[in-house]
Amino acid sequence: MSKKTNYSYIGIAFIILVFGIIFVPKIVDRISNNDIIRNESRSDSANDRKAKADPLAFIETNGVKRQVPSFSFTDQNGKTITNEDYLGKVYVIEFFFTTCPTICPRMNANLVQIQNTFNEFEDFGVASFTINPEHDTPEVLKAYADDYGITNPNWHLLTGDKDAIYKLANEGFYIYAAANEDVLGGFEHSGNFALIDKNGYIRSRKDSYGNPIIYYKGIISEREKVNDEGEKEEISMLKEDIKNLLDE
């Protein structure tokens, strides 16, 4: 090996030694102070993802954003509750009845899970409107709430004038509800949930085509993932969107 080659190796070694003396202490100091570039890049990436997240769509009719119609009913505690009691809160709406032998137990089990997920949020609630108000008195609704573990003070199970409830369901939310003696339980209704923001507007995420999904499937649980017809659960999706509205 030539002397020239030896001098080259010595020069490289000297450069590495100088780099270690100057820069390694600085790198160690940044790590000890939680100021490493990798953390910065992760933080920047997370902020970018948050900034790029699409806001939930407003549901519109003829170009007008749809709000919850005015209503006034009695809850399980005998208290009069109106739509104005929900202003400033994010909430989920459903139509059900306590003697429902089919989908209602599944819907309300899912809502209880959602309730428990957001039990620390004072600005989250649920509005459950019975479509069998003649049977579902405040006392009946109170017992039902106790049986299902409904504890959120903003979860009101509401009863009142039957025609007003049906008008709210079918015209206010376009969530189908009707009496039908030919079906099990004597009533038929949608198993969908509607999501409402703090200002009383109906909101939802968009589908892959950019259109609002409008409602969330309330029957399939997160644990099931998919029902017998191949439909995917939307409870996890609903939870994400509730959190987004709470953060608005």
C-alpha positions as CSV (number, residue, x, y, z in Angstrom):
1,M,0.0,0.0,0.0
2,S,1.4,3.4,-0.9
3,K,2.1,6.3,1.5
4,K,-0.5,8.3,-0.5
5,T,-3.2,5.8,0.3
6,N,-2.2,5.8,4.0
7,Y,-2.4,9.6,4.1
8,S,-5.9,9.4,2.7
9,Y,-7.1,7.0,5.4
10,I,-5.5,9.2,8.1
11,G,-7.3,12.2,6.6
12,I,-10.7,10.5,6.6
13,A,-10.2,9.2,10.1
14,F,-9.3,12.8,11.2
15,I,-12.5,14.2,9.6
16,I,-14.7,11.5,11.3
17,L,-13.0,12.3,14.7
18,V,-13.7,16.1,14.3
19,F,-17.3,15.4,13.3
20,G,-17.8,13.3,16.4
21,I,-16.3,15.9,18.7
22,I,-18.4,18.7,17.3
23,F,-21.8,17.2,16.4
24,V,-22.4,14.1,18.5
25,P,-22.8,16.1,21.8
26,K,-25.4,18.4,20.0
27,I,-27.4,15.4,18.8
28,V,-27.3,13.8,22.3
29,D,-28.5,17.1,23.7
30,R,-31.4,17.3,21.3
31,I,-32.5,13.8,22.1
32,S,-32.3,14.5,25.9
33,N,-34.5,17.5,25.4
34,N,-37.1,15.6,23.2
35,D,-36.1,17.8,20.3
36,I,-35.2,15.2,17.7
37,I,-36.1,15.8,14.1
38,R,-38.0,12.5,13.9
39,N,-40.5,13.7,16.5
40,E,-40.8,17.0,14.7
41,S,-41.6,15.3,11.4
42,R,-44.2,13.0,13.0
43,S,-45.8,16.0,14.6
44,D,-45.9,17.9,11.3
45,S,-47.3,14.8,9.6
46,A,-50.1,14.5,12.2
47,N,-50.9,18.2,11.8
48,D,-51.0,17.8,8.1
49,R,-53.5,14.9,8.3
50,K,-55.7,16.9,10.7
51,A,-55.6,19.9,8.4
52,K,-56.5,17.8,5.4
53,A,-59.5,16.0,7.1
54,D,-62.7,16.9,5.3
55,P,-65.3,18.6,7.5
56,L,-68.7,16.8,7.8
57,A,-71.2,17.8,5.2
58,F,-74.3,19.7,5.9
59,I,-77.5,18.0,4.7
60,E,-79.3,20.3,2.3
61,T,-82.8,20.5,0.7
62,N,-83.0,22.7,-2.4
63,G,-79.7,24.4,-1.4
64,V,-80.9,25.1,2.2
65,K,-79.1,23.5,5.1
66,R,-81.5,21.3,7.1
67,Q,-81.9,22.0,10.8
68,V,-83.8,20.0,13.4
69,P,-87.4,21.1,13.3
70,S,-88.9,22.6,16.4
71,F,-90.3,20.0,18.8
72,S,-91.6,19.8,22.4
73,F,-92.1,16.5,24.2
74,T,-91.9,14.9,27.6
75,D,-88.9,12.9,28.7
76,Q,-88.4,9.9,31.0
77,N,-88.2,12.2,34.0
78,G,-91.5,14.0,33.2
79,K,-89.6,17.1,32.0
80,T,-90.6,19.1,28.9
81,I,-87.7,18.9,26.4
82,T,-87.5,21.0,23.2
83,N,-85.0,21.3,20.4
84,E,-83.6,24.3,22.1
85,D,-82.4,22.2,25.0
86,Y,-80.0,20.6,22.7
87,L,-78.4,23.7,21.3
88,G,-74.7,23.8,22.1
89,K,-74.6,20.0,22.1
90,V,-73.7,17.4,19.6
91,Y,-76.4,14.7,19.6
92,V,-77.7,11.6,17.9
93,I,-81.4,11.1,17.0
94,E,-83.3,7.8,16.8
95,F,-86.9,6.7,16.6
96,F,-87.8,3.5,18.6
97,F,-90.4,2.0,20.9
98,T,-89.8,0.1,24.1
99,T,-91.7,-3.1,23.2
100,C,-89.8,-3.4,19.9
101,P,-88.8,-7.1,19.6
102,T,-86.5,-6.7,16.6
103,I,-84.1,-3.8,15.9
104,C,-84.5,-1.4,18.8
105,P,-82.6,-3.4,21.4
106,R,-79.7,-3.6,19.0
107,M,-79.9,0.1,18.2
108,N,-80.0,1.2,21.9
109,A,-77.2,-1.2,22.9
110,N,-75.0,0.6,20.3
111,L,-76.1,4.0,21.6
112,V,-75.2,3.0,25.1
113,Q,-71.8,2.1,23.9
114,I,-71.5,5.5,22.2
115,Q,-72.8,7.1,25.4
116,N,-70.0,5.4,27.4
117,T,-67.4,6.4,24.9
118,F,-68.3,10.1,25.4
119,N,-69.3,10.0,29.1
120,E,-66.8,12.8,29.9
121,F,-68.3,15.2,27.4
122,E,-71.0,17.4,28.8
123,D,-71.9,18.6,25.4
124,F,-72.9,15.2,24.0
125,G,-76.4,13.8,24.1
126,V,-79.1,11.6,22.5
127,A,-82.7,12.2,21.6
128,S,-84.8,9.0,21.4
129,F,-88.4,9.5,20.2
130,T,-90.9,6.7,20.8
131,I,-93.2,5.9,17.9
132,N,-95.6,4.2,20.4
133,P,-96.4,7.1,22.8
134,E,-99.7,5.6,23.9
135,H,-97.8,2.8,25.7
136,D,-94.5,4.5,26.3
137,T,-95.3,6.9,29.1
138,P,-92.6,8.7,31.0
139,E,-92.7,6.0,33.7
140,V,-92.2,3.2,31.0
141,L,-89.4,5.2,29.4
142,K,-87.7,5.6,32.8
143,A,-87.8,1.9,33.5
144,Y,-86.4,1.3,30.0
145,A,-83.6,3.8,30.5
146,D,-82.7,2.0,33.8
147,D,-82.7,-1.4,32.1
148,Y,-80.4,-0.3,29.4
149,G,-78.0,1.7,31.5
150,I,-78.8,5.1,30.1
151,T,-77.0,7.5,32.4
152,N,-76.2,10.5,30.3
153,P,-78.3,13.5,31.6
154,N,-78.5,14.7,28.0
155,W,-80.1,11.5,26.7
156,H,-83.8,12.1,26.7
157,L,-86.3,9.4,25.8
158,L,-89.2,11.4,24.5
159,T,-93.0,10.9,24.3
160,G,-96.0,13.0,23.4
161,D,-98.4,13.6,20.7
162,K,-98.3,10.7,18.2
163,D,-99.0,12.8,15.1
164,A,-96.3,15.3,16.0
165,I,-93.8,12.5,16.5
166,Y,-94.6,10.8,13.2
167,K,-94.4,14.2,11.4
168,L,-91.0,14.8,13.0
169,A,-89.8,11.4,11.8
170,N,-91.2,11.3,8.3
171,E,-91.1,15.0,7.3
172,G,-88.5,16.5,9.7
173,F,-85.8,13.8,9.3
174,Y,-87.1,11.6,6.5
175,I,-86.6,8.7,8.9
176,Y,-89.4,6.3,8.2
177,A,-91.8,5.4,11.0
178,A,-95.4,4.0,10.9
179,A,-97.8,1.8,12.7
180,N,-98.4,-1.6,11.0
181,E,-100.3,-4.4,12.6
182,D,-98.9,-6.8,10.1
183,V,-95.3,-6.6,11.3
184,L,-93.8,-8.0,14.4
185,G,-94.3,-5.5,17.3
186,G,-97.0,-3.5,15.4
187,F,-94.7,-0.7,14.2
188,E,-92.1,-0.4,11.6
189,H,-89.3,2.1,11.4
190,S,-85.8,2.8,10.2
191,G,-82.8,1.6,12.1
192,N,-80.8,4.7,11.1
193,F,-79.3,7.4,13.3
194,A,-79.1,11.1,12.4
195,L,-76.2,13.2,13.7
196,I,-76.8,16.8,14.8
197,D,-74.2,19.5,15.4
198,K,-74.1,22.1,18.2
199,N,-76.1,24.6,16.1
200,G,-78.9,22.1,15.3
201,Y,-77.8,21.3,11.7
202,I,-78.0,17.7,10.4
203,R,-74.5,16.6,9.5
204,S,-72.8,13.5,8.0
205,R,-69.6,12.4,6.4
206,K,-69.3,12.0,2.6
207,D,-69.2,8.7,0.6
208,S,-66.5,7.9,-1.9
209,Y,-68.3,9.9,-4.5
210,G,-68.3,13.1,-2.4
211,N,-72.0,12.8,-1.5
212,P,-73.3,13.0,2.1
213,I,-74.3,9.6,3.5
214,I,-77.0,11.5,5.5
215,Y,-77.7,8.7,8.1
216,Y,-75.7,6.1,10.0
217,K,-76.7,2.5,10.3
218,G,-77.7,1.9,13.9
219,I,-78.3,-1.8,14.0
220,I,-74.9,-3.4,13.3
221,S,-72.5,-3.3,16.2
222,E,-68.7,-2.7,16.0
223,R,-68.1,-6.2,17.2
224,E,-70.2,-7.7,14.4
225,K,-68.4,-5.6,11.7
226,V,-70.7,-7.0,8.9
227,N,-74.2,-8.3,9.0
228,D,-75.7,-11.2,7.1
229,E,-76.4,-9.1,4.1
230,G,-72.8,-7.9,3.9
231,E,-73.5,-4.4,5.2
232,K,-70.6,-2.9,7.2
233,E,-71.1,-1.4,10.6
234,E,-71.1,2.4,10.9
235,I,-70.9,2.8,14.7
236,S,-67.2,3.3,14.6
237,M,-67.7,5.9,11.8
238,L,-70.4,7.6,13.9
239,K,-68.0,7.8,16.9
240,E,-65.3,9.5,14.8
241,D,-67.8,12.0,13.4
242,I,-69.2,12.8,16.8
243,K,-65.7,13.6,18.0
244,N,-65.1,15.8,14.9
245,L,-68.3,17.8,15.7
246,L,-67.3,18.1,19.4
247,D,-64.0,19.6,18.3
248,E,-65.6,22.2,16.0
